[in-house]
Structure formats: structure tokens, C-alpha cells
Amino acid sequence: MTTARRFRFTVSAVVTAGVVLLGTAAAAAPPTAPTSADTHGTCDPIDPTACLLPFPNDYFTVPDPASPTGKRVQFPAAAMPANLQGVPIDPTEWNRQDGFSPGSPILVHVPGLDATATGIAPVTDVGRSLAPDAPIVLLNSATGERTPYWAELDAHATGQPDRQLLIIRPAVALTEGARYVVGLRGMRDGKKALIPTPKAFKAYVTGAGLGRGDRRVPQMKRVLADLTRAGVKRHSLYLAWDFTVASRQGLTGRMLAIRDGAFADLGAAAPQITVDQVTDYTPQQDPRIARQVAGTIGVPSYLTGDGGPGSRLHYGPTRGDGTPPARYALPTPSGTTLRADFVCNIPRSASAARPAHLSLYGHGLLGRPTEINAGNVKTMSATYDFTFCATSWIGMAAADVPYVSGTFADLSAFPAVVDRLQQSFLNFLFLGRAMIHREGFAADPAFQDADGRPLIDVAGGLHYDGNSQGGINGGALTAIAQDWTRSVLGVPAMNYSTLLQRSVDFAPFQSVMDGSYPDKVDQQLIFALLQMLWDRSEANGYAQHMTDRPLPRTPAHQVLMHVAFGDHQVSPAAAEVQARTIGARLHTPAIADGWSLDAKPYWGIRPISRYPYSGSAIVIWNSGATSAPPTTNLAPAGPEYGEDPHEFPRAQPGAQQQKATFLLTGKIVDVCGGEPCA
């Protein structure tokens, strides 16, 4: 997920940072309502491997008429994974949720399971998940439709069969607010023998041995009835349960409140800008960029304190009786102004007669806005007359490395990462408004020629281009953008719970987690728990509104995804999930024969029928220097996977031509001559 091969973390540096920040990370807690007393058994008995299994699970919800789904997540502290110091993850922020992630990994332990003998659909054959006799059924209870998925045994727990979970990954985002039923049947071991049904679940199937007053009975009756209607015989089941997906309001409501409140206060004015440095380059110093401008934007802070690492969203003062704001309170301004950094490059091609097009740029993993100085970005600036401006993804920028690494030693601190990322979205939106407002950048001498004429085209509109983390977060940013309608997402994907262990960049953070949460079951639960909060600030929580079905007070958008085949840092499998969700069409032939391991490459993604195409698209770029990634939750680390192609697409002249044409006209053109882009 980095954007430069030289940008790598050392394990020792991250581990050291994690230890240093451990105490600081857990300090700030949001002012939310206290967790109410647990009103039913703490752990679900149908999978005794760990308290929260199977996951996600409506066993861990309670009725709540105030929430859009009518439910609220209720994780007892005792049920949460604990680190080696015996400190469980604080469930407070999770218990603000009205459901689970639309991209949640679905976790369960099946003792002795052999995935191949059982015939479980792997990542290389997603279509098999919808077969009538598929051993796993993922069912939308309202529509009766089955959802495609792939499933895998945790490759990090090989050799620990009692701690090796089955991970079921939705191949398309689950519908917001919907209840889903999971059914497992015909589970077999390595000798192809049927694995017996757990006694606790069998009691619900047969009705034998259930105690009086078991409140789970109505729920299980509903689950079994849903599966029966879908043609799954109850007595064939190994295990079944249900869960509710978070609502649109639960996923995006905080960010929309931040956006709408901040822009209502801004009104018709331009954001306040301060130019700190202007650097003019001679053609000998830089033949592509004429001027770099750096400074800050004044943005209303929705964070506590100074807004730095560890700060949390501000939910207002306590109420008159001294209690915190209501559980579903929305963020409010803290009353201070945050100075968001920015840097812009004005190309040498720009002039008053031909002012430069305007585009935001999103930097990569834990990086800096100065990524616009990368050679590929400068080349696109010069070739297609773009001024790119960038700000930091605070929460996951270079300054956040110590804090982020520290969260993997004490995950009670993780909510601050997500909170600051939401502030970063507002920072990007304010930067974009300053770029296109006539009283913004265009009115400042730093963006004018010697005669005071603007070098940037405010009338031509705004665009977005981001890579890696800038592609992942850029999907969410696009879904809330009001000032632009077209975005290029370079080497993107969703969601982080799928991405992390498939990325070579995660290895040092995995080392921190191994030292604090060594149990492999806990680790998979942690990824699923983190996704519930990450949804607020990455594409997974917004994808169903990224293109059509836009969010309130938001235009529809077009998206162009550029994916690197065999990417070592951002999993192409997770990019395909996003493409299916947003309705992106596929450039075909996508990949030459013999490269993909899939039974049907890019299953479920409809092809582009003809060019030019007006819509959202996904284009696969094959460097020819890598091979297909592992078919499990492992990163493609090792010489057998060849060179990392992560940066290949953005460096190709054809890719840059396709991006520029799309951003400026909304048309996607074939730059690969009817062949795979390779």
C-alpha cells in the first residue's frame, strides 16, 4: 500500500513505536453513553472456540428502537480480545454501532475442516459459492437472494488446527441495514468424513434439551426458516446464525454531519488559506514543474484537543446532569481551527491563456502530500496540464506512524485513527473548495503570473486522483464529494480486513500484534472488529453510494479503477470486490491467457461492450514481472512472486492518457488496442 518501493517500515522501528505509544494511545476515550449491563449470556455457546464466535452475530446485539436498524451492537468487555497484559479491547466505540460491517469477514471454527474435501468456494472460484449444493450459504433474509463469497482457512494458523478459523469473505458489499443468514452444511475433514454438528446448535435444530426461557429460540427458528425457504434442509446443517449489517446512517452519518455542518458555516466564502512557501523552478531545475506552492488551509476542527495523533471526534459537552451525549450523537465542531497542510505543483505548461486543470491528489500508506513530487505525477502534470494539490491523510499519514503502530499493541486506541481520518476527509474537501473558488487559490499571487492573472482553471472544475491508500480512502472521499464527480482510484481496493494480511506492508504491524495479541483466533476477530470502525473512513463503508445511489446532498460519481495484476501491497481480489459493488465495467480482454489462477477471471464484473465508454470502469495492468498472488490470506512475499507491480499502472503513458481523458471528459477510451493492458 505504499507508493514508492523505497518507503518501507522496519520491524524494529514499528515495534519500538508501538511500545512507546502504548500508554498514550489508550488515553483518549469519546464521550459516549456507558455500556449497559449484559442482559444475556456473555458468549455464544454454538461456537465455544472464542467468546465472539461465530462472527458477526446478532447474538451480540440488543433491541434499540432509536437506531435505524432497530438493533444496537452490545459487546461485553469480557467478550473482547485481551492483550498479554490482560486488558480487553474497550468496546465503547463498537457499541455505538447499529450493525456490523458490510464487508465483514465471517468467522467460525469448524474442528478438523478440510476446505477442499468440503468443496468450499476459494478465491479462485467465487462463482462456485452460488451453486445449489454449496456447503456455505450466505443469504439476504429479506430478499431470499444468496450472496457470492469466497472462503479460506486462516493460513497464519497452519499447524494450530484448534485455532484455525474458517474465514468467509463477501465478494460484494452486503446490503446496508439488511439481516443475513449464514448456513454451513456438509462440513468434511481430510478423510472426507462428515464433521458432527455441535451439540449446542443441534439442540436448536431438534428442539431437544433446550432450557425453558431460552431467548435464542425465536431467533434460531427464524434462521432455520430462512434457510428452509432457500432450499437448505435444517437437518443437513452443521451450524447457522444471523447478523445485521449497519445502516447507511450508521456507516456514513458521522462524516455527512461533519461535511454538512462545516460547509454550512463556510457558506459562499472561500476557505482561509495561508501560503508559506513559493518555489519557482528554472527549466534546468525541473523541466515539468514551474512552481510549487505550500501552505495551510483553515478547517473547522471536529477533533478534541489539538487534533493531533490520539485525538478523537468531538461530540459536544456533557449534558446538564453530567452524563455524556447520547449514544447516537453526531460530531460537532470543537470551536478551534485546524491548519491542514497543502502542497501544489503548477506545471510549466500552465499560462494565463491556458490555465492548468485542477485535481486533488491522495497519497499512499502513512505518507506525505509531497508525493505529488513523484516522477509519474509530475509527468502527468506536464503532459496534460494538471495542477495537483495534496494534503495529509491525517490518521494515516507519516506523522501518525508511531501512534498507528502503537494501536496494534493496545487496540482500545484504534478508534482515534478512524476519527482523524474523518477529519482528513473534511481537510481534502476544504482544499478542493479553495482550489476552485475564485476567491481562493486563484486570487493569491502564488497561483498567478507576473501580471496577476490566474494560472489555474477554476471554471474547469475539480477532479481527484489517488494511489494506494489514496485509492482506498479516495473511494470514500469520492462518495461524499460535492465539488467533483470523477475520480481515478489507482491500485485501490476495499476493505482493510481483507487487505492487511495480503499486503507485504503489514508485516511489521503483524509483528507488533503477534507480541500483544498472539492468539490466531483473536487476531482474526480483531481484523473483523477493526473493520466495523474503519468503515467510517474507507471505501467499504461508502462503496454502495460511490457511483450511483448517491448519498444525501451529493451528486452521482464516475470512478476509474487502475489495478496492478499480482500487486504485492494492495490485494487485487479486494479490488474486484469494490468493482462488483460500485458496478464498474471491465476492460477486456483483461488479462492474457495463462496469467490468472481463477476458474473464471474477474467473475461477476461485466465487460465494457464498446469504447468510448461513459461510466465507471476497472482496468487491469500487467507488468509481466510478477505472478498471481497467494490464494490464501498471505502476502506475496518471496522471489517466486517476482517484482512488485504496485507502481506499474501509474507510470504507463497509456494509463496516464486514459486517466486524463476520463477526468476531463468523462469518457473511458481504450489505450491498449483491444488487447490486455500489459
C-alpha positions in Angstrom: 0.0 0.0 0.0 3.0 2.3 -0.2 3.5 4.4 -3.2 7.3 4.2 -3.5 9.2 1.0 -3.3 11.8 2.7 -1.1 9.1 3.5 1.5 9.3 0.6 3.9 9.0 0.2 7.6 11.5 -1.8 9.6 10.1 -4.2 12.1 12.3 -2.8 14.9 11.1 0.8 14.2 7.5 -0.1 14.3 7.8 -2.3 17.4 9.7 0.4 19.2 7.0 2.9 18.2 4.3 0.6 19.4 5.9 0.2 22.8 6.5 3.9 23.3 2.9 4.8 22.3 1.1 2.1 24.3 0.4 4.2 27.3 -0.6 7.3 25.3 -2.7 5.5 22.8 -5.4 4.4 25.2 -5.7 7.8 26.9 -8.5 9.4 25.0 -12.0 8.0 25.0 -15.0 9.5 23.3 -17.9 10.9 25.4 -20.4 8.1 24.7 -23.0 6.6 26.8 -21.8 3.9 29.2 -22.3 0.3 28.2 -25.4 -1.1 29.7 -25.4 -4.3 31.7 -25.1 -7.6 29.8 -28.7 -9.0 29.6 -27.9 -12.5 28.2 -25.1 -15.0 28.3 -21.8 -13.3 27.6 -20.6 -15.8 25.0 -22.4 -17.6 22.2 -22.4 -21.3 23.0 -22.8 -22.6 19.4 -19.0 -22.0 18.8 -17.1 -22.2 22.1 -13.7 -21.6 20.4 -13.8 -17.9 21.4 -16.4 -15.7 23.0 -17.3 -13.7 20.0 -17.6 -16.6 17.6 -19.3 -17.1 15.3 -18.8 -13.5 14.0 -20.6 -11.3 13.1 -23.6 -12.4 15.1 -26.8 -10.8 16.2 -26.4 -12.7 19.5 -24.2 -9.7 20.3 -27.0 -7.1 19.6 -29.8 -5.8 21.6 -33.1 -4.2 20.5 -32.8 -0.4 20.2 -35.8 1.5 18.7 -33.6 4.6 18.4 -31.3 3.1 15.8 -32.1 2.8 12.1 -31.8 -1.0 12.1 -33.7 -1.4 15.4 -30.7 -3.0 16.8 -27.5 -2.0 18.6 -24.3 -3.9 19.0 -23.6 -5.0 22.5 -20.2 -6.4 23.1 -19.5 -7.0 26.8 -15.9 -6.0 27.7 -15.3 -9.6 28.9 -16.0 -10.9 25.4 -13.4 -8.7 23.7 -9.9 -10.0 22.8 -7.4 -9.1 25.5 -3.7 -8.3 25.1 -0.9 -10.1 27.0 -1.3 -7.5 29.8 -4.8 -8.9 30.2 -6.5 -5.7 29.1 -9.6 -6.3 26.8 -10.3 -4.0 24.0 -12.7 -1.3 25.2 -16.0 -2.0 23.4 -17.4 1.5 23.9 -17.0 2.8 20.4 -18.1 -0.5 18.9 -21.3 -0.4 21.0 -22.3 2.8 19.1 -22.9 0.7 16.0 -26.3 -0.3 14.8 -25.0 -3.4 13.0 -21.9 -5.0 11.5 -19.7 -4.1 8.6 -21.0 -4.7 5.0 -17.6 -6.2 4.2 -17.0 -8.1 7.5 -15.0 -11.3 7.4 -17.4 -14.0 8.6 -15.6 -16.2 11.1 -16.2 -19.6 12.6 -14.2 -22.6 13.8 -15.0 -26.0 12.3 -12.8 -28.6 14.0 -10.9 -30.7 11.5 -12.3 -28.9 8.5 -10.7 -29.7 5.1 -11.9 -26.9 2.7 -11.0 -28.9 -0.4 -12.8 -32.0 0.7 -15.8 -30.0 1.6 -15.9 -28.2 -1.7 -15.8 -24.7 -0.3 -15.5 -21.9 -2.9 -12.0 -20.5 -2.9 -10.9 -17.0 -4.0 -10.1 -18.6 -7.4 -13.7 -19.7 -8.0 -16.1 -17.3 -6.5 -18.9 -18.4 -8.8 -18.9 -21.8 -7.0 -20.3 -20.1 -3.9 -23.7 -19.8 -5.6 -24.0 -23.5 -6.6 -27.2 -25.1 -5.4 -25.3 -27.5 -3.2 -22.6 -25.1 -2.0 -21.6 -26.0 1.5 -21.8 -22.4 2.7 -24.9 -20.3 2.1 -24.9 -16.5 2.7 -28.4 -15.4 2.5 -30.1 -11.9 2.5 -33.1 -12.8 4.7 -35.3 -10.0 3.2 -34.9 -10.9 -0.5 -34.0 -14.5 -0.2 -31.1 -13.9 -2.5 -27.7 -15.6 -2.0 -24.6 -13.5 -1.8 -21.3 -14.6 -3.5 -18.3 -15.1 -1.4 -15.0 -16.9 -1.1 -13.8 -18.8 1.9 -10.4 -19.8 3.2 -8.8 -21.3 6.3 -6.5 -18.9 8.1 -3.1 -19.6 6.6 -1.4 -17.9 9.6 -2.8 -20.6 11.9 -1.4 -23.6 9.9 -0.1 -26.1 12.4 -2.6 -24.9 15.0 -5.8 -26.6 13.9 -7.6 -25.8 17.2 -7.0 -22.1 16.5 -7.5 -22.1 12.7 -10.7 -20.2 11.7 -12.7 -20.5 8.5 -12.9 -17.0 7.0 -15.8 -16.3 4.7 -15.3 -13.1 2.7 -18.3 -11.5 0.9 -17.4 -10.9 -2.8 -19.7 -7.9 -2.9 -20.7 -5.4 -0.2 -23.6 -6.6 1.9 -26.7 -4.5 1.8 -26.9 -1.8 4.4 -29.4 -2.5 7.2 -30.2 -6.0 5.9 -30.2 -9.2 8.0 -28.1 -12.0 6.7 -28.2 -15.7 7.5 -25.1 -17.9 7.3 -25.6 -21.7 6.9 -22.9 -24.3 6.9 -23.6 -27.8 5.8 -21.7 -30.9 4.7 -18.5 -29.9 6.5 -15.9 -32.7 6.0 -12.5 -33.5 7.3 -9.4 -34.6 5.5 -10.8 -38.1 5.1 -14.0 -36.7 3.7 -15.9 -37.8 6.7 -18.8 -35.5 7.9 -17.9 -33.4 10.9 -20.7 -33.8 13.5 -22.9 -30.9 14.3 -22.1 -29.1 17.6 -24.4 -30.2 20.4 -25.4 -26.6 21.3 -26.6 -25.9 17.8 -28.1 -29.3 17.3 -30.4 -28.7 20.2 -31.9 -25.7 18.3 -32.4 -27.9 15.2 -34.1 -30.8 17.1 -35.6 -28.8 19.9 -34.3 -31.4 22.3 -32.6 -30.4 25.6 -33.4 -26.7 25.4 -33.9 -25.0 28.7 -37.1 -23.1 29.5 -37.0 -19.4 28.7 -34.1 -19.6 26.2 -34.4 -16.3 24.4 -32.4 -17.6 21.5 -35.2 -20.0 20.4 -37.2 -17.4 18.3 -34.1 -16.2 16.7 -33.0 -19.7 15.7 -36.4 -20.6 14.4 -36.2 -17.5 12.2 -32.8 -18.5 10.9 -33.8 -22.1 10.2 -37.0 -20.9 8.5 -35.0 -18.5 6.2 -32.6 -21.3 5.2 -35.5 -23.8 4.6 -37.1 -21.3 2.2 -33.8 -21.1 0.4 -33.8 -24.9 -0.1 -31.4 -25.7 2.8 -32.6 -28.6 4.9 -32.3 -27.9 8.6 -31.1 -31.4 9.4 -28.3 -31.0 6.9 -26.8 -28.0 8.8 -23.6 -28.1 10.7 -24.2 -24.5 12.0 -26.3 -21.5 11.3 -26.7 -18.0 12.7 -27.6 -14.5 11.6 -26.3 -10.9 11.8 -27.5 -7.4 10.8 -25.5 -5.1 8.6 -25.0 -1.5 9.8 -27.4 1.1 8.2 -26.4 3.8 5.8 -26.8 6.3 8.6 -24.6 4.2 10.9 -21.9 4.0 8.4 -21.8 7.4 6.9 -23.9 9.6 9.2 -20.9 11.0 11.2 -19.0 12.1 8.1 -22.0 13.6 6.5 -22.7 15.6 9.6 -19.2 16.9 9.6 -19.2 17.8 5.9 -22.7 19.4 6.0 -22.0 21.4 9.2 -18.6 22.7 8.1 -19.8 23.8 4.7 -23.0 25.4 6.1 -20.8 27.5 8.3 -18.4 28.3 5.4 -21.3 29.4 3.2 -20.3 31.0 -0.1 -16.9 32.1 1.2 -13.6 30.5 0.3 -11.7 28.6 2.9 -8.9 30.6 4.6 -5.6 29.9 3.0 -2.0 30.8 4.1 0.8 30.5 1.7 4.0 29.7 3.5 6.4 28.9 0.6 6.6 29.5 -3.1 9.4 27.9 -5.1 9.9 28.8 -8.7 12.0 26.3 -10.7 14.0 27.0 -13.8 13.6 24.6 -16.7 17.0 23.2 -15.8 15.9 22.5 -12.3 12.6 21.0 -13.3 11.5 20.8 -16.9 8.0 19.7 -15.9 7.0 21.8 -12.9 7.3 25.6 -12.9 6.2 26.4 -9.4 5.5 24.7 -6.1 3.2 26.3 -3.5 3.0 25.1 0.1 0.9 26.3 3.0 -2.1 25.6 5.1 -5.9 25.7 4.9 -8.1 26.7 7.8 -10.6 23.9 8.5 -13.1 23.6 11.4 -11.8 21.0 13.8 -14.1 18.3 14.8 -11.4 16.7 16.9 -10.7 17.0 20.6 -7.6 18.8 21.9 -5.1 20.0 19.3 -6.3 17.4 16.7 -3.0 15.5 16.7 -2.5 11.7 16.9 -4.7 10.2 19.6 -7.4 12.9 19.3 -11.0 11.8 19.0 -14.1 13.2 17.3 -15.7 15.9 19.4 -19.3 15.0 20.4 -20.1 18.2 22.4 -20.2 18.9 26.1 -21.7 16.6 28.7 -25.4 17.1 29.4 -26.7 19.1 32.4 -26.8 16.0 34.6 -23.1 15.3 33.9 -23.7 12.4 31.6 -22.1 12.1 28.2 -24.1 12.9 25.0 -26.5 10.3 23.6 -25.1 7.2 22.1 -26.1 8.3 18.6 -24.9 11.9 18.9 -23.2 13.3 15.9 -19.8 15.0 15.9 -19.8 18.8 16.5 -17.1 21.4 15.9 -14.7 21.7 18.8 -14.5 25.5 18.3 -11.0 25.6 17.1 -9.4 25.8 13.6 -7.2 23.1 12.3 -4.4 24.2 9.9 -4.3 21.5 7.3 -1.1 21.3 5.2 -1.2 21.5 1.4 1.3 21.5 -1.4 0.5 22.2 -5.1 2.6 21.8 -8.2 1.9 24.2 -11.1 3.1 22.7 -14.4 5.4 24.5 -16.8 2.6 24.2 -19.4 0.3 26.4 -17.5 -0.3 30.0 -18.5 -2.9 32.7 -18.2 -4.1 31.7 -21.7 -4.0 28.1 -20.9 -4.6 27.7 -17.1 -4.0 24.3 -15.6 -6.7 21.8 -14.9 -7.3 21.2 -11.2 -7.1 17.9 -9.3 -6.7 16.7 -5.8 -4.1 14.0 -5.2 -4.3 11.3 -2.5 -1.0 10.0 -1.1 -0.1 6.4 -0.2 0.2 4.5 3.1 1.3 6.6 6.0 2.9 9.0 3.5 3.0 12.7 2.8 1.4 15.2 0.4 4.8 15.8 -1.2 4.1 12.5 -3.1 3.0 14.9 -5.9 6.7 15.3 -6.5 6.9 11.7 -7.7 8.0 11.4 -11.3 4.7 9.9 -12.6 2.7 12.7 -11.1 4.9 15.4 -12.4 4.8 13.8 -15.9 1.0 13.8 -15.9 1.0 17.4 -14.7 3.2 18.5 -17.6 1.8 16.3 -20.3 -1.9 17.0 -19.6 -1.6 20.5 -17.9 -2.8 19.5 -14.4 -2.1 21.3 -11.2 -2.2 18.6 -8.5 -2.7 19.7 -4.8 -2.5 17.4 -1.8 -2.9 17.3 1.9 -2.2 14.7 4.5 -4.5 11.8 5.3 -4.2 12.6 9.0 -4.8 9.5 11.0 -2.8 7.5 8.4 0.0 10.0 7.4 3.7 10.0 8.1 3.2 11.8 11.4 0.9 9.0 12.6 3.3 6.1 12.2 4.1 5.8 16.0 0.5 6.1 17.0 -0.8 3.6 14.4 1.8 1.0 15.3 1.0 1.5 19.0 -2.6 0.7 18.4 -1.7 -2.9 17.4 -0.3 -3.3 21.0 -3.4 -1.9 22.6 -6.4 -1.8 20.2 -8.5 0.2 22.5 -6.6 3.1 21.0 -7.7 2.3 17.4 -10.8 4.5 17.2 -8.6 7.6 17.2 -7.2 6.5 13.8 -10.6 6.4 12.3 -11.7 9.6 13.9 -8.7 11.6 12.5 -9.2 10.1 9.1 -12.7 11.5 9.0 -11.3 14.9 9.8 -8.8 14.4 6.9 -11.8 13.9 4.6 -13.0 17.4 5.5 -9.5 18.7 5.1 -9.5 17.4 1.5 -12.9 18.8 0.8 -11.9 22.3 2.0 -8.7 22.1 0.0 -10.8 21.3 -3.1 -13.1 24.2 -2.4 -10.1 26.6 -2.1 -8.8 25.3 -5.4 -12.0 26.1 -7.4 -13.2 29.1 -5.6 -12.5 32.4 -7.4 -11.5 34.0 -4.1 -9.4 31.0 -3.1 -6.1 30.0 -4.7 -6.8 31.8 -7.9 -6.9 35.1 -6.0 -3.5 34.6 -4.4 -0.3 35.8 -6.2 1.3 32.4 -5.7 -1.2 31.0 -8.3 -0.9 33.9 -10.7 1.5 35.0 -13.4 3.6 38.2 -13.2 0.6 40.2 -14.4 -1.7 38.9 -11.7 -3.6 36.5 -14.0 -4.6 33.0 -12.6 -2.5 30.1 -13.8 -5.2 27.7 -12.7 -8.6 27.0 -14.3 -11.3 27.4 -11.6 -14.1 27.2 -14.2 -13.0 23.8 -15.5 -14.0 22.1 -12.3 -12.2 19.8 -9.8 -11.1 16.2 -10.1 -9.5 13.5 -7.9 -6.6 11.1 -8.5 -5.1 9.0 -5.7 -2.9 5.9 -5.5 -2.7 3.0 -3.0 -4.0 4.4 0.3 -5.1 7.4 -1.8 -7.1 4.9 -3.9 -8.6 3.1 -0.8 -9.5 6.2 1.1 -10.2 8.1 -2.1 -13.2 5.8 -2.7 -14.9 7.1 0.5 -13.9 10.6 -0.2 -15.4 10.4 -3.7 -18.7 9.2 -2.2 -19.1 12.3 -0.1 -17.6 14.8 -2.6 -19.9 17.6 -3.7 -17.3 19.6 -5.8 -16.3 16.9 -8.3 -17.9 13.9 -10.0 -15.0 12.0 -11.5 -12.2 10.2 -9.6 -9.3 7.9 -10.6 -8.5 5.3 -8.0 -5.0 3.9 -8.6 -4.3 0.4 -7.2 -7.3 0.6 -4.9 -9.4 -1.9 -3.0 -11.7 -2.4 -0.1 -11.6 -3.4 2.8 -8.7 -3.3 5.2 -9.7 -6.5 7.0 -9.1 -8.4 3.7 -6.1 -6.3 2.6 -3.9 -6.3 5.7 -2.6 -9.8 5.8 -2.4 -9.9 2.0 0.0 -7.0 1.9 3.7 -7.1 2.3 3.5 -3.7 4.0 1.6 -5.2 7.0 4.5 -7.5 8.2 5.9 -5.1 10.8 2.5 -4.3 12.2 1.8 -8.1 12.3 4.9 -8.4 14.4 3.6 -5.8 16.9 0.3 -7.6 17.1 1.9 -11.0 17.5 3.7 -9.6 20.5 0.5 -8.3 22.1 -2.4 -10.5 20.8 -0.6 -13.7 19.8 -3.7 -15.9 19.6 -4.6 -16.5 16.0 -8.3 -16.6 16.7 -8.1 -13.3 18.5 -6.2 -11.8 15.5 -8.9 -12.7 13.0 -11.6 -11.3 15.4 -9.5 -8.1 15.7 -9.4 -7.6 11.9 -13.2 -8.0 11.9 -13.7 -5.7 14.8 -11.4 -3.0 13.3 -13.4 -3.2 10.0 -16.6 -2.1 11.9 -14.9 1.2 12.7 -12.7 1.5 9.6 -15.9 1.6 7.5 -16.4 5.2 8.6 -13.3 6.2 6.8 -12.5 3.9 3.9 -14.3 2.8 0.7 -16.0 -0.3 2.3 -18.5 1.9 4.3 -19.3 4.1 1.3 -19.0 1.9 -1.8 -22.7 1.4 -2.2 -23.0 5.2 -2.8 -19.7 5.8 -4.6 -21.2 5.9 -8.1 -25.0 5.6 -8.4 -27.4 5.8 -5.4 -25.5 8.9 -4.1 -25.6 10.0 -0.5 -27.9 12.8 0.5 -27.0 16.2 -0.9 -24.3 14.6 -3.1 -24.0 14.1 -6.8 -23.5 10.8 -8.6 -19.9 10.0 -9.5 -17.9 8.1 -12.0 -14.8 6.1 -11.0 -11.9 4.7 -13.0 -10.0 1.9 -11.2 -6.5 1.0 -12.3 -5.4 -2.3 -10.8 -1.9 -3.9 -10.9 -2.1 -7.6 -11.6 -0.4 -9.5 -8.8 0.0 -6.4 -6.6 2.2 -7.1 -3.6 0.7 -4.3 -1.5 -3.0 -3.9 -2.3 -4.8 -7.2 -3.0 -6.4 -7.3 -6.5 -9.0 -9.7 -5.0 -10.2 -6.9 -2.8 -10.2 -4.5 -5.8 -12.6 -6.9 -7.5 -15.0 -6.7 -4.5 -15.1 -3.0 -5.0 -15.6 -3.2 -8.7 -18.6 -5.5 -8.2 -20.1 -3.3 -5.6 -19.8 0.0 -7.5 -20.9 -1.5 -10.8 -17.6 -0.8 -12.6 -17.2 -2.4 -16.1 -14.1 -4.4 -17.0 -11.7 -3.7 -19.9 -11.5 -6.9 -21.8 -9.6 -9.0 -22.5 -8.5 -8.1 -19.0 -5.5 -10.4 -18.8 -3.7 -12.7 -21.3 -4.3 -16.4 -21.0 -2.2 -18.3 -18.6 -1.7 -15.5 -16.0 -4.7 -15.8 -13.7 -5.3 -18.8 -11.5 -9.1 -18.2 -11.4 -11.6 -20.6 -12.9 -13.3 -17.5 -14.4 -11.1 -14.4 -14.1 -12.9 -11.3 -12.8 -16.1 -13.3 -12.1 -19.2 -11.1 -11.7 -17.7 -7.9 -13.3 -19.5 -7.1 -16.6 -17.2 -6.1 -19.6 -17.2 -2.8 -21.4 -19.1 -3.5 -24.6 -17.6 -0.7 -26.7 -15.5 2.5 -26.5 -15.6 5.3 -25.6 -17.4 4.2 -22.5 -19.3 6.6 -20.2 -19.4 5.0 -16.8 -17.2 3.5 -14.1 -14.6 1.0 -15.1 -11.8 -1.2 -13.9 -8.7 -1.8 -16.0 -6.1 -4.4 -15.1 -2.4 -3.5 -15.8 0.0 -6.4 -16.1 3.7 -5.6 -15.7 4.7 -9.1 -16.8 7.2 -9.1 -13.9 5.1 -10.8 -11.3 2.9 -13.9 -10.9 -0.6 -14.4 -9.4 -0.7 -13.8 -5.6 -1.2 -16.5 -3.0 -4.7 -17.9 -2.9 -4.9 -17.6 0.9 -4.6 -14.7 3.4 -0.9 -14.4 2.9 1.2 -11.7 1.3 3.1 -12.3 -2.0 6.5 -12.2 -0.2 9.3 -14.1 -1.7 11.2 -14.2 -5.0 8.7 -16.7 -6.5 6.2 -13.8 -6.9 8.6 -11.6 -8.9 8.8 -7.8 -8.8 6.2 -5.8 -7.1 4.0 -4.2 -9.8 2.3 -1.8 -7.4 3.6 1.3 -9.1 3.4 0.0 -12.7 0.0 1.4 -13.8 0.5 5.0 -12.9 3.9 5.1 -14.7 2.5 3.9 -18.1 1.9 6.6 -20.7 -1.3 4.9 -21.8 -2.6 4.8 -18.3 -1.9 8.5 -17.9 -3.7 9.2 -21.2 -6.7 7.2 -20.1 -6.8 8.9 -16.7 -6.6 12.4 -18.2 -9.2 11.8 -20.8 -11.5 10.3 -18.2 -11.1 13.2 -15.7 -11.6 15.9 -18.3 -14.3 14.4 -20.5 -15.9 11.5 -18.5 -15.1 9.2 -21.4 -13.1 6.0 -20.9 -11.0 5.2 -24.0 -9.2 2.0 -24.9 -5.5 2.8 -24.8 -4.5 -0.9 -25.2 -5.6 -1.5 -28.7 -8.2 -4.1 -27.9 -5.6 -6.2 -26.0 -4.8 -6.7 -22.3 -3.1 -3.7 -20.8 0.4 -5.1 -20.4 
